[in-house]
């Protein structure tokens, strides 16, 4: 289950609920700012009354999230995020 809460055009909070499933899509090498990273890609597919969407996540060894493509707002699209700098 996943729930999103957002403001509609009338400044009212609207909750949208979804049923989601997660699958491991396998190993994938990605490039983030000219650096290659070995990752495991995970795909989350969600369906609900308000629509359907897919989120994607790229995890490195140890479970660190290197990159994600996640729903921002239904009808607007996705937001791509990437971890560029690693802490010491």
N, C-alpha and C positions, 0 to 999 in steps of 0.2 A: 504494500500500500504506500502511496505517496500523495501528499496533499500540498497544494499551492494556494497561497492567499495573496490577493492583489486588489488594488483599488480600481473600481470601474469608472466610467465617465462621470458618474454622479457622486464621486468621492465615497462610495460605499464599499466596504470590504466584501469580497466574493471569494468563497472557498471552492476550489476545484479538486476533486478526488480522482485518483487513478489506480488501476491495478497494474503492477509492473512485474516483469520477469527479467532476470539477469542471465546472460550467457557469456562464457569465456570464448573470445574469438581467436585466441592464439597469440603466438609471439609476433612482435612487429618492431622493426627498427624505425624510429622517428627522428626527425631533425628539428631542433629548437635552437634558433639563432646560430646556425652553422655548426652545431654540436650534435653528433648522433648519440642516441640513447636506445638501449635494448629494453623493450617493455613487453608487457602482456596487455592486450586490448580487451576491455570488458564492455559489452553492449547492454544497455538497459532499455527495454521496449515497454512503453506505457500506453494504456488505453483507458478512456473514460467517456462520459457523456459529452464533455466539452471538446473532445478530439483525441488524437493519438500523437505521440512523439517518441523520438529515440534520443537517448543520451549516450555518449561514448566517453570512456575513461582509459588512459594509458598509464599503467602502474609499472614501476621499476622493482627490482629485487628489494625485499624488505618492506614492501607495501607502500613506498613513497609514490604519491601521485605526481606524474611529470606533466600531464596534459589532460584537458577535458574539453568536451563540446557538450554544453548543457542548455536545456531550454531556458530562455530568459523570460518570455511571456508568450502564451499561445497567440498566434497570429503575427508576432513580431519576428520570431526565429530564435536561433541559438547564440550563445556567447562562447567564444573560444578562449580558454585560459591555458597558460603554460608556465611552468616553473623554470625560470631562466637562470637564476643564481642559487647555488647551493650554499647553505650555511657551513661554516668551518667547524 
